[in-house]
Amino acid sequence: MASDLETAAHPQGLRRVAIDPVSRVEGHGKVTLLLDEQGVVQQARLHIVEFRGFEKFIEGRPYWEVPVLVQRLCGICPVSHQLAAAKAFDRVLGAVPVSPSAEAVRRLMHYGQILQSHALHFYHLSSPDLLFGFDADPAGRNIVGVAASHPELARQGIELRRFGQEVIRITSGKRIHGTGAVPGGVNKLLSPGERDSLRAQLPPMLDWAQASVELAQTLHERNRALYEGFARFPSKLMSLVRPDGALDLYHGGLRVRDERGHILCDAVDDQDYLELIAEEVRPWSYMKFPYLRSLGPGPGWYRVGPLARVQNCDFIPSPRAEAARQAFLAWGGGAPVQSSLAYHWARMIELLHAVEVIAELLADPALLDGELLTQGRRQRRGVGMIEAPRGTLIHDYEVGDDDLVQRCNLIVSTTHNNQAMNEAVRAVAREQLSGHEITEGLLNQIEVAIRAYDPCLSCATHALGQMPLDLCLLGPDGRVLDRVQKSSSGELSRSVTGPPGLGA
């Protein structure tokens, strides 16, 4: 799909608005908007301006170190990187499949990760916007405001995340950056006491997960006109799907649907992902732009994550989550749900599914007894793929005869959504910025559009309250016409150096 995102970086006669930095992104990101003389947005871009060098600096490291090293990419979803890397090195070792016990422990670890990450994003980062409104007073539009106005909701969100972290601790050794998953299997099983302690906590978790779905659905139904139109655009959807068409966040084949919901390709083996996907480099961002090879870099972009997964599968193999999925599909009226804000509802459906899967896994005796490690015929290359909280995560490695990593390629979930986030920024900017004065609420709406995707880049900066912003409107000659600054407390200040009336 042709887009104004592909126009020249500095076209003549357009004014530039910059939001730098964008709040809650890992490292540094910024948004730039180019406006014509009528104040209409002609170009919108989300720039990721910090370089990530993991693919290079793990070269030369022993393969068995890598699952522990690469999870340092992220402090919120390290389990996903650990598991994706471990699955890749399973292939190198010929440990496919791993033992039933290793599979059970890994799946339990992974669904604990899904639960804690989804709870964190919805309750801590997004619920202030959804509960109070995008333009609400920033002094109360934060997690402290949620705790004050909705104490039971805040408590439930905290408890759901805590339970997910406890699952991770028991299966991986630590809540953050554990060591449980290793090439070929796992390094520990559960004790009966550990299993029983988790099972005892399940009843309220199931109730609260169900309530989370109902809250997300209610918010969408009460604000249907806003939620349906906000950052809405057609896109293709990609995710892993189990061979029988079920949702599976740990393993499966790649499926892609087009904008109308028709399946373009199905059951693509994870080892063959390069036959399906390519990446494009653009000079204004360090984050690449993946696309479907068959369609090319223009029309071939797609979305991943909860919005894609709950619509890409044929069913969710847990009863409560499947019932919630059916209600979600009905909300779309038979067509794919394309609003960016629908990510929140889909995310809560997955949160409920995660709790249901954890309950099922805790009844599996393989968690307590069985082989830890497996190995078979060695090979040089392995691909590990998993559905991380934010979407499809790919780890691809080549290992030499000396056991050292020779090559690495990582495509993280947020990279798949790069174009989609740019489209979301553009859609909101055109609707809200064109011809309007710059306000704190406007700045927040642009961030709301980005935040709906729960970008993995945000994992390092979960600061309480507001992140500072500095937005400038420049004339064609580079002169500052209007400038609005937001402090870390949310307080706005304005300075206009050009003629009066030349705001946004």
VENLIN-V177336 format. One line per field, one symbol per residue. ss: DSSP state (~ for helix, > for strand, _ for the rest). burial: b if it has 16 or more other C-alpha atoms within 10 Angstrom, else e. A space follows every 10 residues. Layout:
ss=???
burial=???
This chain:
ss=___~~~____ ____>>>>>> ________>> >>>>>_____ >>>>>>>>__ ___~~~~___ _>~~~~~~~~ ~~~____~~~ ~~~~~~~~~~ ~~~______~ ~~~~~~~~~~ ~~~~~~~~~~ ~~~~~~~~~~ ~~________ __~~~~~~~_ ~~~~~~~~~~ ~~~~~~~~~~ ~~________ >>__>>____ _~~~~~~~~~ _~~~~~~~~~ ~~~~~~~~~~ ~~_~~~~~~_ _>___>>>>> >____>>___ __>>>>>___ __>>>>>>_~ ~~~~~~>>>> ________>> >>___~~~~_ _>>__~~~~~ ~~__>___~~ ~~~~~~~~~~ ~_______>_ _~~~~~~~~~ ~~~~~~~~~~ ~___~~~___ __>_______ >>>>>>>>__ >>>>>>>>>_ ___>>>>>>> >_~~~~_~~~ ~~~~~~~~~~ ~~~______~ ~~~~~~~~~~ ~____~~~~~ ________>> >>>>_____> >>>>>>____ _>>>>_____ ____
burial=eeeebeeeee eeebbbbbbb bbbbbbbbbb bbbbbbeebb bbbbbbbbee eeeeeeebbe eebbebbbbb bbbbbbbbbb bbbbbbbbbb bbbbbbbbbb bbbbbbbbbb bbbbbbbbbb bbbbbbbbbb bbebeeebeb bbbbbbbeee eebbebbbbb bbbbbbbbbb bbbebbbbbb bbbbbbbbbb eeebbeebee ebeebbebbb bbbbbbbeeb eeeeeebbbb bbeebbbbbb bbeebbbbbb bbbbbbbbbe beeeebbbbb bebeebbbbe eeeebebbbb bbeeebbeeb bbbbbbbbbb bbbebbebeb bbebbeebee beeeebbbbb bbbbbbbbbb bbbbbbbbbe bbeeebbbbe bbbbbeeebb bbbbbbbbbb bbbbbbbbbe eeebbbbbeb bbbbbbbbbb bbbbbbbbbb ebbbeeebbb bbbbbbbbbb bbbbbbbbbe ebeebbbbbb bbbbbeeeeb bbbbbbeeeb eeeeebeeee ebbb
